Amino acid sequence: MPIIKFVAVVMFLFSTLAMADSPQRQETIAELVSATGLADMLDQSREAARAQAGALSDQMLSQLMGTSSVLSAEQTEAVRVAAQRFSETCAAGFDVEGAVASWSQFYAVTLTDEELQAILKYYTSPIGQKDVAATKAAMPLWQAHLASQSSELMKVAIDEYAAELRRIMSMPRASASGT
C-alpha cells in the first residue's frame, strides 16, 4: 500500500511539473500577471520599502545624534549619501522580476489550465479590470498605512534601544581582577 501512495505522489509531481513547463500555461500565467497589474503593484511595494528605509534611516540618525554637536557641511553630506545608500540597498533587495517569477510558480501550482483560463477571463473582464484598478488605487494607501504603523512601532523600539544602550554605557566598568 505505501508503494502505491508513493507512485501516486510521484505521478502527481511529474504531471504538475509537466503542466508548469507547458508554453501555453506559461503564456496564460504571463497574461494573468499583466491583467492583475502584479508587476506594477510590486514596483509600488519596492518604492514603499525605499521610503520606509529612508524614514528608518532618519530615525536612526536622530537617535545617534541626540543632543550632540552639529555636523559640519562635509559630515552632513556624508550622512546624506550614507542614508541614500542605505535606502537603495534596502530597495535593491526587492527584485520585481524575480518576485513575479516566483509568484507565478507558487500561484499556478495548485491550479489547472482550465482554472487559470477562467481566472484570466475574470481579470480581463470589465469587472475584473475594475477590481484591478481598485486594488492598484488602494495599494499605496494601504502600504503607507502599514508603514506608518510600523514606523511608529520602530520609533518606540529605537528609543528604548538607545536608552538601554546609554544605560549600559554609563554603567561602571568592572576592574580586570573582577573586584
C-alpha positions, 0 to 999 in steps of 0.5 A: 500500500505505501508503494502505491501512495508513493507512485501516486505522489510521484505521478502527481509531481511529474504531471504538475511539473509537466503542466508548469513547463507547458508554453501555453500555461506559461503564456496564460500565467504571463497574461494573468500577471499583466491583467492583475497589474502584479508587476506594477503593484510590486514596483509600488511595494519596492518604492514603499520599502525605499521610503520606509528605509529612508524614514528608518534611516532618519530615525536612526540618525536622530537617535545617534545624534541626540543632543550632540554637536552639529555636523559640519557641511562635509559630515552632513553630506556624508550622512546624506549619501550614507542614508541614500545608500542605505535606502537603495540597498534596502530597495535593491533587495526587492527584485520585481522580476524575480518576485513575479517569477516566483509568484507565478510558480507558487500561484499556478501550482495548485491550479489547472489550465482550465482554472487559470483560463477562467481566472484570466477571463475574470481579470480581463473582464470589465469587472475584473479590470475594475477590481484591478484598478481598485486594488492598484488605487488602494495599494499605496494607501494601504502600504503607507498605512502599514508603514506608518504603523510600523514606523511608529512601532520602530520609533518606540523600539529605537528609543528604548534601544538607545536608552538601554544602550546609554544605560549600559554605557554609563554603567561602571566598568568592572576592574580586570581582577573582577573586584 
